[in-house]
Amino acid sequence: MQYQRVPRQTYLVIILVILWVVGWSSWNGFGPNINETLLRDTIDTIASNGLKEAGFVFVNLDDGWQRYPGNRLDNPLEADPVKFPSGIKALADYAHSKGLKLGIYSGPGQTTCAGYTGSQGHEEEDARMFASWGIDHLKYDSCCAYQFAPKSVVQQVVLTMSQSLLASGRPIVFHACHCGWADSWEWAAQYGANQWRIGQDISDDFDYPGNRMKYFFDVLDLLDRGNSLAQFAGPGHWNDYDMLIIGLNGKSQHVGAGCSNVEYRTHFSMWAMVASPLLIGSDVRTLNADSMETLTNPEIIAISQDPLGQAAVTVGVGDQDGGNLQVYAKQMEDGSYAVALLNRGGVTADMSISVERDLTEAWDQYTVRDVWKHETTGPYDKPYMVEVIGHEAKILRLYQVIPNATMPLP
Ligand code: GLA
């Protein structure tokens, strides 16, 4: 069976409106226990504590905003009037009044993953309703209802909602969430999606083998899963590594013992390197100073939002010390490279980056910006060496020094 693809021009209208998905999502911190007060508090906090200025603009309701559990055949899709007494439009208006955007959640089944009414058979009507509320982002989750469906069926349900959103006339960023199954990355952009998950739900762990092969993926699992998928990412269509775990501190609705500050910083840095959407999954009202410093580093956000939209991959020998030491790199629009020296193991190690070996560049000299130290050093004409502690990623920007050019240091 042949499916009609989203016309390229219309698709571009959406991606030009918003290229990056950076904000907050309710699920990992709150599960279905969401309500108007929490959302208004979250909007107020993001708008006033520096997160909005750093780029976090989406405030996304996940599953649990709906009134009815059970099949759509038996129930309409409405906001729960107890949880959201003023309705979703009022919430969207409130987010917009603070310079933020509001996202919502549904799915193509009779029910969603948490068992609330889905959009099956009502896609156009629901897209129109979301647009009339002023919704800016839709997470459309086929993980559960279509988990074992053939790829062609998943493609069809994604396409149906994608076309319904376009027909609604409102630019709504479209997350086709399918938990890393059905090779979404290979086709989802052509079916109108702006992001798609590359794996199952993230646990609040950096490296916890206990959860391997079960449903949940830790930070290293997701990085390993995504390393071969970089080619599918680009401006307006992203590999989604799942929500950020920074600030959960072991209080995820899922599983996970929590991470150290170094591990959370590495996780955030690596999600920026691989150009994943950056959606905070914790309670922004209680973020501590370390978490805020991590989330608002403008140099990391700049790596995430580089206009070239490249996703970093492991480069060069990449695999020093039996696979524990990895070098990730991506080219940036200004000709520099963003580089991560990732120490996956628990023991401090010396790591190096060679522009010739790892970036295949014939630069005579280059400078190095350490974006966590906020310090530029060099010029260097040999590989750059640095000590990286266990579970740390040194995040660097490498700039070629062009002889006789008056190139200001960044
Ligand atoms: C799935 C998704 C999660 C979340 C829940 C909601 O598990 O992967 O991110 O949206 O559904 O029920």
Residues whose N, C-alpha, C, O or C-beta is under 5 A from the ligand:
A	BS01	GLA	W27 D62 D63 C113 A114 C143 D201
